[in-house]
Amino acid sequence: MYLFIVEKRRLQANDLAALEKLEKRVMGETGIDSYTLQPLAVHGRIFTLESHAGKRIGPADGRIAGKFEVPQPLERKIGLSPECRILGAAEFIPSFSEKGLAHLFGFYVDDFLRGTGAAGTLLLCAERTIAQNCDVTRIDLTVSRDNGRAVAFYEKHGYSRTSYKRDYYGRGRHRLIMEKELRAELPPPEIAAKALKTRSLRNGRVKKQPGEKPR
Ligand SMILES: CC(C)(COP(=O)(O)OP(=O)(O)OC[C@H]1O[C@@H](n2cnc3c(N)ncnc32)[C@H](O)[C@@H]1OP(=O)(O)O)[C@@H](O)C(=O)NCCC(=O)NCCS
C-alpha cells in the first residue's frame, strides 16, 4: 500500500464528499464543507494525504507532491481497502496583503495517523510544493493555545509564535498566530517519507489527541 500527498487543483465529487466527512469528524465545529473546500482548491491549494493500493494514481486525482510505501505496522492501521482513502489535508489561502505569503487555513490527519510522522510528511511536501511552484516564502496560521499538540507540532516543524489575537474568531475565541519562513533547502519528500517510516516502526501505536477547537 502507498501513501500519496496529492496537490488538488479541483476537487472531484467523491473527494468533496470524503473531505466533508473527515472535516466534520476531525475538525468539529471548525470543519468546512464543499462550498469552502472547492474555492480553496481552485483559488488556493489543497493537499490531501491519500492511501492507494497501487503505485499510481489517476490523472483526475491530482498531482503527486509526495509518495511512499506504507510500512507494515501502519498498513495494518489503515486497513487493506483497495480503494483510495483520504486521511488528511493541508489547505492554503494565498495572501493579497503580502507577496509570497500563504495562510495555512486548515491542517489535520486522521486520529490513527497521529504520532506516526505522517502529518509532518504532509506538511513538508505541501510547503515544498508551494515554495517551488507558487513562490511562497512565508506561511502563517492560527491555532488555539489550548491545542498543545498542534502548537508543539508546528514548533517542531519550524513555526514560531508571533502574536496572540484576542477574540480573533469571535468572543472568547482567541488564537495564537504562528509563522514560518520557507527556505530554498526544504528537505525533499524522500527524506520526509523516511522520517515517517522510522517513527512509525519505532512507535507503532496511536497517540491520543485531545482534538479541541483546532483551527
Ligand atoms: C495537529 C496534528 C496535524 C499533528 O500531527 P501529529 O501526528 O499528532 O503530530 P506529532 O505527533 O508529529 O507531533 C506532536 C508533538 O506534540 C507532542 N504533544 C502531544 N500532546 C501534547 C500536548 N498536550 N502539549 C504539548 N505537546 C504535546 C507530541 O509528543 C509530539 O511531540 P514529539 O514528536 O516530540 O513526541 C494532528 O494532531 C491533528 O490532526 N490534530 C487535529 C486537528 C488539528 O488540531 N489541527 C491543527 C489545526 S491549527
The ligand as an SDF file (V2000), in Angstrom:
LIG
                    3D

 48 50  0  0  0  0  0  0  0  0999 V2000
   -2.0250   18.7240   14.6490 C   0  0  0  0  0  0  0  0  0  0  0  0
   -1.7060   17.3850   14.0030 C   0  0  0  0  0  0  0  0  0  0  0  0
   -1.7750   17.5220   12.4960 C   0  0  0  0  0  0  0  0  0  0  0  0
   -0.2800   16.9980   14.4140 C   0  0  0  0  0  0  0  0  0  0  0  0
    0.0310   15.7120   13.9260 O   0  0  0  0  0  0  0  0  0  0  0  0
    0.5970   14.5970   14.9670 P   0  0  0  0  0  0  0  0  0  0  0  0
    0.9050   13.3780   14.2070 O   0  0  0  0  0  0  0  0  0  0  0  0
   -0.4020   14.5000   16.0740 O   0  0  0  0  0  0  0  0  0  0  0  0
    1.9060   15.3410   15.4660 O   0  0  0  0  0  0  0  0  0  0  0  0
    3.2490   14.6940   16.0630 P   0  0  0  0  0  0  0  0  0  0  0  0
    2.9220   13.5110   16.9050 O   0  0  0  0  0  0  0  0  0  0  0  0
    4.2100   14.5260   14.9530 O   0  0  0  0  0  0  0  0  0  0  0  0
    3.7520   15.9130   16.9510 O   0  0  0  0  0  0  0  0  0  0  0  0
    3.0440   16.3540   18.0820 C   0  0  0  0  0  0  0  0  0  0  0  0
    4.0330   16.6010   19.1930 C   0  0  0  0  0  0  0  0  0  0  0  0
    3.3260   17.1910   20.3140 O   0  0  0  0  0  0  0  0  0  0  0  0
    3.5540   16.4180   21.4930 C   0  0  0  0  0  0  0  0  0  0  0  0
    2.3320   16.5480   22.2970 N   0  0  0  0  0  0  0  0  0  0  0  0
    1.2650   15.7310   22.3690 C   0  0  0  0  0  0  0  0  0  0  0  0
    0.3290   16.2540   23.1530 N   0  0  0  0  0  0  0  0  0  0  0  0
    0.8050   17.4380   23.6130 C   0  0  0  0  0  0  0  0  0  0  0  0
    0.3010   18.4480   24.4970 C   0  0  0  0  0  0  0  0  0  0  0  0
   -0.9000   18.3630   25.0340 N   0  0  0  0  0  0  0  0  0  0  0  0
    1.0890   19.5280   24.7280 N   0  0  0  0  0  0  0  0  0  0  0  0
    2.3090   19.6460   24.1890 C   0  0  0  0  0  0  0  0  0  0  0  0
    2.8510   18.7080   23.3320 N   0  0  0  0  0  0  0  0  0  0  0  0
    2.0950   17.6290   23.0610 C   0  0  0  0  0  0  0  0  0  0  0  0
    3.8260   15.0220   20.9840 C   0  0  0  0  0  0  0  0  0  0  0  0
    4.5170   14.2420   21.9100 O   0  0  0  0  0  0  0  0  0  0  0  0
    4.6600   15.3310   19.7250 C   0  0  0  0  0  0  0  0  0  0  0  0
    5.9990   15.6670   20.0280 O   0  0  0  0  0  0  0  0  0  0  0  0
    7.2090   14.5920   19.7870 P   0  0  0  0  0  0  0  0  0  0  0  0
    7.2150   14.2860   18.3260 O   0  0  0  0  0  0  0  0  0  0  0  0
    8.4100   15.3500   20.2340 O   0  0  0  0  0  0  0  0  0  0  0  0
    6.8700   13.3960   20.6260 O   0  0  0  0  0  0  0  0  0  0  0  0
   -2.7190   16.2790   14.4590 C   0  0  0  0  0  0  0  0  0  0  0  0
   -2.5940   16.0490   15.8440 O   0  0  0  0  0  0  0  0  0  0  0  0
   -4.1670   16.5990   14.1170 C   0  0  0  0  0  0  0  0  0  0  0  0
   -4.6180   16.3380   13.0190 O   0  0  0  0  0  0  0  0  0  0  0  0
   -4.9010   17.1740   15.0950 N   0  0  0  0  0  0  0  0  0  0  0  0
   -6.3340   17.5190   14.9150 C   0  0  0  0  0  0  0  0  0  0  0  0
   -6.5030   18.7190   14.0210 C   0  0  0  0  0  0  0  0  0  0  0  0
   -5.6920   19.9120   14.4980 C   0  0  0  0  0  0  0  0  0  0  0  0
   -5.6190   20.1960   15.6890 O   0  0  0  0  0  0  0  0  0  0  0  0
   -5.0860   20.6140   13.5150 N   0  0  0  0  0  0  0  0  0  0  0  0
   -4.3180   21.8180   13.7550 C   0  0  0  0  0  0  0  0  0  0  0  0
   -5.1780   22.9810   13.4710 C   0  0  0  0  0  0  0  0  0  0  0  0
   -4.3360   24.5140   13.6470 S   0  0  0  0  0  0  0  0  0  0  0  0
  1  2  1  0
  2  3  1  0
  2  4  1  0
  2 36  1  0
  4  5  1  0
  5  6  1  0
  6  7  2  0
  6  8  1  0
  6  9  1  0
  9 10  1  0
 10 11  2  0
 10 12  1  0
 10 13  1  0
 13 14  1  0
 14 15  1  0
 15 16  1  0
 15 30  1  0
 16 17  1  0
 17 18  1  0
 17 28  1  0
 18 19  1  0
 18 27  1  0
 19 20  2  0
 20 21  1  0
 21 22  1  0
 21 27  2  0
 22 23  1  0
 22 24  2  0
 24 25  1  0
 25 26  2  0
 26 27  1  0
 28 29  1  0
 28 30  1  0
 30 31  1  0
 31 32  1  0
 32 33  2  0
 32 34  1  0
 32 35  1  0
 36 37  1  0
 36 38  1  0
 38 39  2  0
 38 40  1  0
 40 41  1  0
 41 42  1  0
 42 43  1  0
 43 44  2  0
 43 45  1  0
 45 46  1  0
 46 47  1  0
 47 48  1  0
M  END
$$$$
